[in-house]
Amino acid sequence: MSSGHDSGGAVERSKRENARRLAVAILAAAALLFALFNLDTVKVDLVVFGTVTMPLVVVIAACLLIGGLIGSYLGRRARRRH
């Protein structure tokens, strides 16, 4: 006999996943707008390569990419522990 509760968990996960995707999309759009409004050229002091000049949008994109990679790695690592 099926009580019908099995699909309830899937619906709850689906709602949670949709909310998570929406939050990521909103944050990505905000980050994109922030980067596009910051097109000035800046000097960046890199530890290994010295000082370089590049558009601020490149610096912002690189930081977002590095942060996303670190977050993805840590998220996968935490899931493996459980």
C-alpha positions in Angstrom: 0.0 0.0 0.0 1.2 3.4 -0.9 0.4 6.2 1.5 1.2 9.0 -1.0 3.8 10.5 1.3 6.7 9.5 -0.9 6.0 12.2 -3.5 5.6 14.8 -0.8 9.3 14.7 -0.1 10.1 15.1 -3.7 7.8 18.1 -4.0 9.5 19.7 -1.0 12.9 19.1 -2.4 11.7 20.5 -5.8 10.4 23.7 -4.1 13.7 24.0 -2.2 15.7 23.5 -5.3 13.7 26.0 -7.2 14.1 28.6 -4.5 17.9 27.9 -4.4 18.1 28.3 -8.2 16.1 31.6 -8.1 18.4 32.9 -5.3 21.5 32.0 -7.4 20.0 33.7 -10.5 19.2 36.9 -8.6 22.7 37.0 -7.1 24.3 36.3 -10.5 22.2 39.1 -12.1 23.2 41.5 -9.3 26.9 40.6 -9.7 26.7 41.0 -13.5 25.1 44.4 -13.2 27.7 45.4 -10.5 30.5 44.3 -12.8 29.2 46.0 -15.9 28.9 49.4 -14.0 32.5 49.1 -13.0 34.5 49.3 -16.2 37.3 51.6 -15.0 40.9 50.4 -15.3 42.6 49.7 -12.0 46.0 48.6 -10.8 46.0 45.2 -9.0 48.9 44.0 -6.9 49.2 40.3 -7.6 51.4 38.4 -5.1 53.3 36.4 -7.7 53.2 38.6 -10.8 53.7 42.1 -9.4 51.4 45.0 -10.2 49.2 44.8 -13.3 46.6 47.1 -14.9 43.3 45.7 -16.0 39.6 46.6 -16.2 37.8 46.4 -12.8 35.2 44.1 -14.4 37.9 41.5 -15.0 39.0 41.7 -11.4 35.3 41.3 -10.2 34.7 38.4 -12.6 37.9 36.6 -11.5 36.9 37.0 -7.8 33.4 35.7 -8.5 34.8 32.7 -10.3 37.3 31.9 -7.6 34.6 32.3 -4.9 32.3 30.0 -6.9 34.9 27.4 -7.3 35.8 27.4 -3.6 32.1 27.3 -2.7 31.4 24.4 -5.0 34.4 22.5 -3.7 33.5 23.0 -0.1 29.8 22.1 -0.8 30.8 18.8 -2.4 33.2 18.0 0.4 30.5 18.6 3.0 28.0 16.4 1.2 30.6 13.5 1.1 30.9 13.6 4.9 27.1 13.0 5.4 
